[in-house]
Amino acid sequence: MKILVTGCYGQLGNSLRIELENDPEIEAMYTDYDTLDITDRDAVGRCLAENKFDFVVNCAAYTAVDRAETDDLKAAALNTGAVGNLGEAAAKNGTKVIHISTDYVFSGQGCRPYDEKDEPYPQGIYGRTKLEGEGLLSSFCQDAMIIRTAWLYSQFGKNFVKTMMQLADTHDRLTVVCDQIGTPTFAGDLAKAIHTILRHDRWVPGIYHFTDEGVASWYDFSKAIFELAGKNVEVTPVPSSEYPTPAKRPFYSVLSKNKIKKTFGMEIPYWRDSLKRCIELLGEEKNFN
Ligand SMILES: NC(=O)c1ccc[n+]([C@@H]2O[C@H](COP(=O)([O-])OP(=O)(O)OC[C@H]3O[C@@H](n4cnc5c(N)ncnc54)[C@H](OP(=O)(O)O)[C@@H]3O)[C@@H](O)[C@H]2O)c1
């Protein structure tokens, strides 16, 4: 099976490389903006036409949620236009697409886990451009799967876990917001889910939700990080109103995983178990970029 992974220097792209590297059935080409800028429609068209991939897994995105509020053209180029480029080229070449989207497509005003049929209502530029990317992809390509995820962290890149671990070196007290609820999700678990889908004998296009199991606030998440990493940091819970950000954050963004679990027979790890694994990985290797 021949696949293209875009955005391979990111959290999910790196996690997918590790997940797939021992699968002899998968021949993967890994690209990022320096080898395949997915905002370049001609380059994407050429790459898919020349290589005749079975799947494209799009891990590239504009993920700087706050910066997107003032950098909307760039966010739209990557999160919407580029996703259209992939969908258009994939449809021409009979390539299936697995594209990653976000909980930020929802308003975050709900009080039960969002399922795939719930009405999206993004609150900021990042969520809006991601939702428009979903729409453009589906309009070009029938053979596309969109997996919405949330609160990703990993041993790679920048994320909440690594920020907390760095802060623990210089702080013995921190304040963390306690009124935003979601599910911390280890990128390695999402990579594993994508691997399961790639190797599954069923291919069912459409929208899916995937996060780790369980729920937490950012406060709970930070407490678990310090506890599991053995760091002595006192955390004070604060409301979001004490921590203003340019982009509005969803208060509730728990996603229902029933559809992906039923369709592909997946078991999903509990977020604290995966967090423990990630912290162990961070302890073993200091050179993750
Ligand atoms: N991170 C989260 O908490 C989170 C939550 C929900 C959903 N998601 C979604 O999950 C997916 C993976 O997220 P992630 O955290 O792995 O993202 P990430 O770490 O920001 O990785 C994205 C990668 O895409 C690259 N890229 C930027 N412009 C590109 C271009 N024009 N062509 C090709 N590649 C380009 C980025 O390079 P640069 O770093 O140089 O820009 C980066 O290497 C995304 O679709 C994201 O929207 C993430």
Ligand as a Chemical Component Dictionary entry (heavy atoms), coordinates in Angstrom:
data_LIG
# 
_chem_comp.id                   LIG 
_chem_comp.type                 NON-POLYMER 
_chem_comp.pdbx_formal_charge   0 
_chem_comp.three_letter_code    LIG 
# 
loop_
_chem_comp_atom.comp_id 
_chem_comp_atom.atom_id 
_chem_comp_atom.alt_atom_id 
_chem_comp_atom.type_symbol 
_chem_comp_atom.charge 
_chem_comp_atom.model_Cartn_x 
_chem_comp_atom.model_Cartn_y 
_chem_comp_atom.model_Cartn_z 
_chem_comp_atom.pdbx_ordinal 
LIG N1  N1  N 0  -2.569 20.317 18.219 1  
LIG C1  C1  C 0  -3.810 20.158 18.710 2  
LIG O1  O1  O 0  -4.087 20.311 19.913 3  
LIG C2  C2  C 0  -4.928 19.781 17.772 4  
LIG C3  C3  C 0  -6.235 19.715 18.285 5  
LIG C4  C4  C 0  -7.271 19.362 17.434 6  
LIG C5  C5  C 0  -7.009 19.070 16.108 7  
LIG N2  N2  N 1  -5.740 19.158 15.636 8  
LIG C6  C6  C 0  -5.513 18.854 14.204 9  
LIG O2  O2  O 0  -4.658 17.714 14.145 10 
LIG C7  C7  C 0  -3.821 17.803 12.988 11 
LIG C8  C8  C 0  -2.378 17.589 13.395 12 
LIG O3  O3  O 0  -2.017 18.592 14.336 13 
LIG P1  P1  P 0  -0.519 18.722 14.888 14 
LIG O4  O4  O 0  -0.620 19.211 16.284 15 
LIG O5  O5  O -1 0.242  17.502 14.557 16 
LIG O6  O6  O 0  -0.015 19.935 13.968 17 
LIG P2  P2  P 0  1.439  20.578 13.924 18 
LIG O7  O7  O 0  2.308  19.939 14.943 19 
LIG O8  O8  O 0  1.260  22.063 13.924 20 
LIG O9  O9  O 0  1.961  20.098 12.485 21 
LIG C9  C9  C 0  1.518  20.638 11.284 22 
LIG C10 C10 C 0  2.651  20.510 10.282 23 
LIG O10 O10 O 0  2.236  21.040 9.008  24 
LIG C11 C11 C 0  3.321  21.815 8.510  25 
LIG N3  N3  N 0  2.963  22.758 7.468  26 
LIG C12 C12 C 0  2.767  24.100 7.603  27 
LIG N4  N4  N 0  2.503  24.652 6.398  28 
LIG C13 C13 C 0  2.554  23.645 5.490  29 
LIG C14 C14 C 0  2.386  23.603 4.080  30 
LIG N5  N5  N 0  2.090  24.708 3.380  31 
LIG N6  N6  N 0  2.523  22.411 3.435  32 
LIG C15 C15 C 0  2.822  21.296 4.146  33 
LIG N7  N7  N 0  2.985  21.271 5.478  34 
LIG C16 C16 C 0  2.855  22.441 6.151  35 
LIG C17 C17 C 0  3.812  22.500 9.762  36 
LIG O11 O11 O 0  5.049  23.161 9.576  37 
LIG P3  P3  P 0  5.336  24.478 10.542 38 
LIG O12 O12 O 0  5.333  23.972 11.940 39 
LIG O13 O13 O 0  6.658  24.944 10.080 40 
LIG O14 O14 O 0  4.226  25.441 10.248 41 
LIG C18 C18 C 0  3.894  21.321 10.702 42 
LIG O15 O15 O 0  5.079  20.576 10.501 43 
LIG C19 C19 C 0  -4.127 19.159 12.358 44 
LIG O16 O16 O 0  -5.063 18.992 11.327 45 
LIG C20 C20 C 0  -4.767 19.952 13.477 46 
LIG O17 O17 O 0  -5.660 20.943 12.991 47 
LIG C21 C21 C 0  -4.691 19.493 16.430 48 
# 
loop_
_chem_comp_bond.comp_id 
_chem_comp_bond.atom_id_1 
_chem_comp_bond.atom_id_2 
_chem_comp_bond.value_order 
_chem_comp_bond.pdbx_ordinal 
LIG N1  C1  SING 1  
LIG C1  O1  DOUB 2  
LIG C1  C2  SING 3  
LIG C2  C3  SING 4  
LIG C2  C21 DOUB 5  
LIG C3  C4  DOUB 6  
LIG C4  C5  SING 7  
LIG C5  N2  DOUB 8  
LIG N2  C6  SING 9  
LIG N2  C21 SING 10 
LIG C6  O2  SING 11 
LIG C6  C20 SING 12 
LIG O2  C7  SING 13 
LIG C7  C8  SING 14 
LIG C7  C19 SING 15 
LIG C8  O3  SING 16 
LIG O3  P1  SING 17 
LIG P1  O4  DOUB 18 
LIG P1  O5  SING 19 
LIG P1  O6  SING 20 
LIG O6  P2  SING 21 
LIG P2  O7  DOUB 22 
LIG P2  O8  SING 23 
LIG P2  O9  SING 24 
LIG O9  C9  SING 25 
LIG C9  C10 SING 26 
LIG C10 O10 SING 27 
LIG C10 C18 SING 28 
LIG O10 C11 SING 29 
LIG C11 N3  SING 30 
LIG C11 C17 SING 31 
LIG N3  C12 SING 32 
LIG N3  C16 SING 33 
LIG C12 N4  DOUB 34 
LIG N4  C13 SING 35 
LIG C13 C14 SING 36 
LIG C13 C16 DOUB 37 
LIG C14 N5  SING 38 
LIG C14 N6  DOUB 39 
LIG N6  C15 SING 40 
LIG C15 N7  DOUB 41 
LIG N7  C16 SING 42 
LIG C17 O11 SING 43 
LIG C17 C18 SING 44 
LIG O11 P3  SING 45 
LIG P3  O12 DOUB 46 
LIG P3  O13 SING 47 
LIG P3  O14 SING 48 
LIG C18 O15 SING 49 
LIG C19 O16 SING 50 
LIG C19 C20 SING 51 
LIG C20 O17 SING 52 
# 
